[in-house]
Amino acid sequence: MSEDSLLGRLESGKVHLGKDAVKALYDQGYFGRPLEDGLELTLVEAAYLLDRSKLRVESDGQILSFRSFFELASSFEKGFEFRYVVYKDLRERGYYVQPGIPDFRVYPRGGHPGKTPAEFYVLVVSERTPLPLERIIEPLRLSSQMRRRLMLAVVDEESDITYYEVRESNPTGRTEAGEPGGQATLLDDRVVLWDPAASERLHTHGFYGKMIGERLQLSLVETAYLLERGMIQLVDRSGAPVPLEELMKRASEIEGDFDMKYRVYRDLRDRRLVVKTGFKFGTHFRVYKSVDAEKRGTHSEYLVHTVRGDHVFHLPVLSRAVRLAHSVRKMMVFAYSNGGVEYVEIRRLKP
């Protein structure tokens, strides 16, 4: 390491340098935070500069090697090693990167602090660490309020990084409400609408259910929606009426998450979207903007999976879902309830 490199002191989890460092590091590369008496670097910034021989770091009278500093920093900050990998990668891609909430602020190419606003807020996670939904939602709301984009940087076991963009979604469609059907019978885990004309109307105008011959077979979520909207009448095998409350109870015995799933289905339909099962894609729903789009053979625009507000993502599972959605030209959307229903889209990002 060059004796001419700047000397900083490690104190209270930061590296402090004199006033000469402001011109050499902040003015030239926007490293650190200028203070009245000099420059303050975070541990990841200091590690990056130390590795590039731009900095020497002193602690308790000893000059630290990169290894000693890195080991010490990782003991101070949980997840330091992951943040360092991401910080280094983004810097070497030509971005100005500054510490911020949740982990970093990234400026667009050609921009820098004081000239342009940050483009991304960055959340860094390890592929091995479960990621609660609420840990995504908080920085997502902040980034939306500040008109920034949220980048999720996932570091795998070999320190390769996969970048995702997380953003709020507001799916809307162009489907008409449809025309009333007739009387349908509840048969275990599905429903049959018997009248051929009513079946054709519901299927043609709203793409509800699946035509089995001249009769329409409906799923439980479709049935609940149509029943709640007064578009069908539901009976059991004996001909006794089945009210919505009874249907919801029976459906919940078949599907433990039916209430949550139905809440999202209803919201999507009320947004004038066509909603069909997403089973073949491993999700709750595949969603079209219009009936005509489906009839033309157009791919559905969204894959929507319902999760609870306290859901915890496992990153390998999340990665598979996003990659599958991308491979079939759809957007991967997670729906959760927060009073109303809210949607979060996650897509691959190439910085």
Disulfide bonds with the S-S distance in Angstrom:
none
